[in-house]
Amino acid sequence: MSKNNIWLQPGTRAHMLVYQPITGSWRVWTSTNSRSGSDREWCGTYMEMHPDGRCIQVTRTETDYHEITVRPAFE
């Protein structure tokens, strides 16, 4: 049975959901400086959720990129 749920911490505001067709993952933007154009150019924070269960929190600024693995992939 496949589930397609996206879970967020209560109180978290989702600004934008962006599907990444190459990896099949979703980017759930919780803060961003823009919502126009390509999300590859946005600065802010998002959770990247992969079909294998992996979840990564990414914070991106104009000069820095930082990611934390929230949950590893299911084996």
C-alpha positions as CSV (number, residue, x, y, z in Angstrom):
1,M,0.0,0.0,0.0
2,S,1.5,3.3,-1.0
3,K,0.9,6.6,0.9
4,N,1.5,10.1,-0.4
5,N,1.2,12.1,2.8
6,I,3.4,15.1,3.6
7,W,3.7,15.7,7.3
8,L,4.7,19.0,8.8
9,Q,5.2,20.0,12.4
10,P,2.0,21.6,13.8
11,G,2.2,25.4,13.3
12,T,4.5,25.2,10.3
13,R,3.3,27.2,7.4
14,A,3.9,25.7,4.0
15,H,4.7,28.5,1.5
16,M,5.0,26.4,-1.6
17,L,5.1,22.7,-2.7
18,V,7.4,22.0,-5.6
19,Y,7.6,18.6,-7.3
20,Q,11.0,17.4,-8.6
21,P,10.2,15.0,-11.5
22,I,13.8,13.8,-12.0
23,T,14.1,12.5,-8.4
24,G,10.4,12.1,-7.7
25,S,10.8,14.1,-4.5
26,W,8.8,17.0,-3.1
27,R,10.2,20.3,-1.7
28,V,8.0,21.7,1.0
29,W,9.1,25.4,1.3
30,T,8.5,26.7,4.8
31,S,10.2,30.1,4.2
32,T,11.4,31.7,1.0
33,N,12.3,35.1,-0.4
34,S,10.3,34.5,-3.6
35,R,7.6,32.4,-5.2
36,S,8.2,33.3,-8.8
37,G,10.5,31.8,-11.3
38,S,12.5,28.6,-10.7
39,D,12.9,27.4,-7.1
40,R,16.5,26.7,-7.9
41,E,17.1,30.4,-7.5
42,W,15.1,30.9,-4.3
43,C,16.7,31.4,-0.9
44,G,15.0,30.1,2.3
45,T,14.3,26.8,4.0
46,Y,12.6,23.7,2.7
47,M,12.1,20.0,3.5
48,E,13.0,17.7,0.7
49,M,11.0,14.4,0.9
50,H,12.0,11.4,-1.2
51,P,10.0,8.4,-2.3
52,D,12.4,6.1,-0.3
53,G,11.5,7.8,2.9
54,R,14.5,10.1,3.2
55,C,13.8,13.6,4.5
56,I,16.3,16.4,4.3
57,Q,16.0,19.9,5.7
58,V,17.8,22.5,3.5
59,T,18.6,26.1,4.3
60,R,19.9,28.1,1.3
61,T,21.1,31.7,1.2
62,E,22.8,33.6,-1.6
63,T,26.2,32.5,-0.3
64,D,25.6,29.3,1.8
65,Y,23.9,25.9,1.5
66,H,23.3,23.8,4.6
67,E,21.4,20.5,4.8
68,I,20.5,18.2,7.7
69,T,19.2,14.6,7.2
70,V,16.0,14.4,9.3
71,R,15.3,10.8,8.4
72,P,17.4,8.4,6.4
73,A,16.0,6.2,3.6
74,F,14.1,3.1,4.4
75,E,16.1,-0.1,3.8
